[in-house]
Amino acid sequence: MELEPGAVAALVESAELALRLGFEIEAFGEGAVAVRAVPALLAGLSPASLVRSLADELREGAGDDTRARSRMLPEADHILATLACHSSRRAGEVLPAGEQRAILEALDTIPWAPTCPHGRPVAVPLERGEIERRFGRR
């Protein structure tokens, strides 16, 4: 796939990390990479989108303290979490009731983090009075 030279450079420089994440990527000329494998967990997603997101994440983390930005997650976990976040549902999308329940149940099975890897809240506390007001109970 074709990429801008900076993205190719980031992927080539971090080829070992990419391989540990499940990506098999190698340079294919100056402005392209050959993608031979993606992580099995992300196989249903667009490989081009995943590789672009990976390159962006690697470029953002260059010269930066990735661990501080990711609440002390190991670098690989941070990158996978970001890729998963990029491929997740977006604001305004309507979720079927079963998928809503599955998301809430899955949230209960992971170690608590008040935010996603980007710092956006995953839950917001509401006062009892506000809940009652919203549901017209008082």
C-alpha positions as CSV (number, residue, x, y, z in Angstrom):
1,M,0.0,0.0,0.0
2,E,1.1,3.5,-0.7
3,L,1.9,5.9,2.2
4,E,3.7,9.1,2.7
5,P,7.5,8.7,3.3
6,G,7.2,9.7,7.0
7,A,4.7,7.0,7.6
8,V,6.8,4.4,5.8
9,A,9.8,5.5,7.8
10,A,7.9,5.1,11.1
11,L,6.7,1.6,10.2
12,V,10.2,0.5,9.0
13,E,11.9,1.9,12.1
14,S,9.4,0.2,14.4
15,A,9.1,-3.1,12.4
16,E,10.1,-5.2,15.4
17,L,7.3,-3.6,17.5
18,A,4.9,-4.0,14.7
19,L,5.7,-7.7,14.4
20,R,5.2,-8.1,18.2
21,L,1.8,-6.6,17.7
22,G,1.0,-9.0,14.9
23,F,1.7,-6.8,11.9
24,E,4.1,-8.1,9.3
25,I,5.1,-5.0,7.3
26,E,8.1,-4.3,5.1
27,A,9.2,-1.4,3.0
28,F,8.2,-1.6,-0.7
29,G,10.0,1.3,-2.3
30,E,10.2,4.8,-1.0
31,G,6.5,5.5,-0.6
32,A,4.9,2.1,0.0
33,V,4.9,-0.9,2.3
34,A,4.0,-4.5,1.8
35,V,1.5,-5.7,4.5
36,R,1.9,-9.5,4.9
37,A,-0.1,-10.0,8.1
38,V,-2.3,-8.1,10.6
39,P,-3.2,-9.2,14.1
40,A,-5.8,-12.0,14.1
41,L,-8.1,-10.0,16.5
42,L,-8.3,-7.2,13.9
43,A,-8.4,-9.3,10.8
44,G,-12.0,-8.3,10.0
45,L,-11.0,-4.7,9.6
46,S,-9.5,-2.8,6.7
47,P,-5.8,-3.6,6.6
48,A,-5.0,-0.3,5.0
49,S,-6.9,1.6,7.7
50,L,-5.1,-0.4,10.4
51,V,-1.7,0.2,8.9
52,R,-2.3,3.9,8.5
53,S,-3.5,4.2,12.1
54,L,-0.5,2.2,13.3
55,A,1.8,4.5,11.3
56,D,0.1,7.6,12.7
57,E,0.3,6.3,16.3
58,L,4.0,5.4,15.8
59,R,4.7,8.9,14.4
60,E,2.8,10.6,17.3
61,G,4.8,8.6,19.8
62,A,8.2,9.4,18.3
63,G,10.2,11.5,20.8
64,D,7.2,11.5,23.1
65,D,6.6,9.7,26.4
66,T,4.0,7.2,25.1
67,R,3.7,5.6,28.6
68,A,2.6,8.9,30.2
69,R,0.1,9.5,27.4
70,S,-1.4,6.0,27.9
71,R,-1.8,6.0,31.7
72,M,1.3,3.7,32.1
73,L,0.1,1.0,29.7
74,P,3.0,-0.8,27.9
75,E,3.6,0.7,24.5
76,A,2.1,-2.3,22.6
77,D,-1.1,-2.2,24.7
78,H,-1.4,1.5,24.0
79,I,-1.1,1.0,20.3
80,L,-3.5,-1.9,20.2
81,A,-6.0,0.0,22.3
82,T,-5.8,3.0,20.0
83,L,-6.3,0.8,16.9
84,A,-9.3,-0.8,18.6
85,C,-10.6,2.7,19.5
86,H,-10.3,3.9,15.9
87,S,-12.2,0.9,14.6
88,S,-15.0,1.2,17.3
89,R,-18.5,2.6,17.0
90,R,-18.7,6.4,16.5
91,A,-20.8,9.1,18.2
92,G,-24.3,9.2,16.7
93,E,-24.4,5.5,15.5
94,V,-27.4,3.6,16.7
95,L,-26.5,0.4,18.5
96,P,-28.9,-2.5,18.8
97,A,-30.0,-3.3,22.3
98,G,-28.1,-6.5,22.4
99,E,-24.9,-4.8,21.4
100,Q,-25.5,-2.1,24.1
101,R,-25.8,-4.8,26.7
102,A,-22.7,-6.6,25.5
103,I,-20.6,-3.4,25.7
104,L,-21.8,-2.8,29.3
105,E,-21.2,-6.4,30.3
106,A,-17.7,-6.3,28.7
107,L,-16.9,-3.1,30.5
108,D,-17.4,-4.9,33.8
109,T,-14.8,-7.5,32.9
110,I,-11.8,-5.3,32.4
111,P,-9.7,-3.4,34.9
112,W,-11.4,-0.1,35.5
113,A,-10.1,2.9,33.6
114,P,-12.1,6.1,33.7
115,T,-11.1,7.1,30.2
116,C,-10.2,5.6,26.8
117,P,-6.5,5.7,25.8
118,H,-7.2,9.2,24.4
119,G,-8.4,10.5,27.7
120,R,-12.2,10.6,26.8
121,P,-14.4,9.5,29.7
122,V,-16.1,6.1,29.4
123,A,-18.5,6.9,32.3
124,V,-19.9,10.1,33.9
125,P,-21.3,10.2,37.5
126,L,-24.8,11.6,37.8
127,E,-26.3,12.8,41.1
128,R,-29.5,11.0,42.2
129,G,-31.5,14.3,41.8
130,E,-30.4,14.6,38.2
131,I,-31.4,11.0,37.4
132,E,-34.8,11.6,39.0
133,R,-35.3,14.8,37.1
134,R,-34.3,13.2,33.8
135,F,-36.8,10.4,34.3
136,G,-39.5,12.7,35.7
137,R,-39.7,10.9,39.1
138,R,-39.5,14.0,41.3
